[in-house]
Amino acid sequence: MKKILSLLFHRVTIIAIAILAQFFALVLMIGRFSGYVPQFYAFSTLLSAVVVIFIATGREKTAYKIAWIIPITLFPIFGGLFYLMLGKPRTNRRMKRKMHKLRTLGERSLPSSAPIIHMLAQKDRQAANQARYIQNHASSPVYEHCDSHFFPLGELAFESMLEELSKAEHYIFLEYFIIEEGIMWNRILDILVDKAKAGVDVRLIYDDVGCLFKLPYRYDKKLESLGIKTERFHPLTPKLSATLNFRDHRKLMIIDGHTGFTGGINLADEYINAFEKLGHWKDSAFLIKGEPVWSLTMMFLAMWEYLRDETCPIEGFKPVDLPHLEKKTGYIQPFGDNPLDGETVSETVYLNLISRARNYVYITTPYLILDNEMLTALSTAAKSGVDVRIITPHIPDKPIVHAVTRSYYHLLVTSGVRIYEYTPGFMHSKTIVADDEVAVVGSINLDYRSLYLAFENGVWLYQTPSVLEILDDFLDTLSVCQEITIKHYTNVGAIRRFSWSLLRLLAPLF
């Protein structure tokens, strides 16, 4: 009985009821015009036609356009109205103004990397062009590589995280999609509380929707009482709005501006296999030390100012004395991506990497929901003789999304792409590596939500030792994967093929 009452009065239930009430109020309002059916139907049809034209000529991806045009065409009375309310996430003037201000702030506060790009161009012009694109469109400079390390499992990164957090002297910044009370978070929280008492500036950003069933309501107030400055990203409200699609999917841990962690892991027990959820949880994390961490710091401070609506004295957080680190081979470029500036940085970086690969491209991703451009890039690379391999989960966390992922297998496999499923459990790592030279690691999934609707972060690597660490992990992981071959599709019926086509058609809406 207690669980039932808890569910009934959970804020998700209350918000869902409020949103449904708004939906039915809209339907009833439309029903009031029942006496004017011909006129209202004509108006609605005209509105839907205008919306379809607007969608068709917009900047959205073709697949996203088609996914909305079909239901609008089938249901002209409601389709156009619902798209205007829910289908096109919009930014108001205040949001645009803040994002422009933060972009300008980032451009001023990050060093120009023109000399480094020039030096890189002497080795590899294509790599230099990639670095230049990231600098110009994500306000993220490229650095000569000092120190980085790839952790192939979350539990391996966890001990290093605790060690680095315990060394903090000035500030600790955390930004995560999911936080959940348990072994991992409680040990981190103990350090954060101790550091806050010692005068260290401790700040935390967590996504409100990501933590909806993970943390108690207004957990941010509890953390504030412990001395930890806390912000919830886009708190869930009982309002029928497309802005709910904007989520903060980043994973950032920054210590004193000289040590940073990113990757796939959130701060919850399944990410370190402290308990079994969906079998063995295969994830990864990435450690950066030295000057490039300033780019991560800027990402966090920009988000903090966006949420807190307060001006941060940026230069006051820049480390005066960086730890002495000898220059190692290669280049490193942390970058952020957001859905508010009209630039799909993450997708462009991935497409460039795939299209320029000469020998191989290896990818790990929990979700494989592709638009036409990405599907074409992967298929063309494989048809051209590049060894393209992708590892996805065997045990899903979201059955419908996993079904959408599997709907792409047949197209990819028949094009020569090799697909593997991680049989021990759930694959949550997000990496891409090519030709023993270049890699990207971070929070970016290969799906619509990650590439177009979420705040994300990644690290572009060129000829660093950590590129080979990512490669080694991929090859090791293959030994516990099941390959999906063309034999799996020899007896597939028409109904199954139709369901795959339907799932791919509606994929942008998931």
Helices and strands as residue ranges (DSSP letters): H 2-8, H 11-31, G 32-36, H 37-56, H 62-74, H 76-82, I 83-87, H 93-109, H 114-123, H 125-138, E 143-144, E 147-151, H 154-166, E 171-176, H 183-197, E 201-207, H 219-225, E 229-233, G 242-245, E 247-248, E 251-255, E 259-263, G 269-272, E 280-282, E 285-289, H 293-308, G 314-317, E 331-337, H 345-356, E 360-364, H 372-383, E 387-393, H 399-407, H 409-414, E 418-422, E 425-427, E 431-434, E 438-442, H 448-448, I 449-453, E 454-462, H 465-478, E 481-484, G 486-489, H 494-506, G 507-509
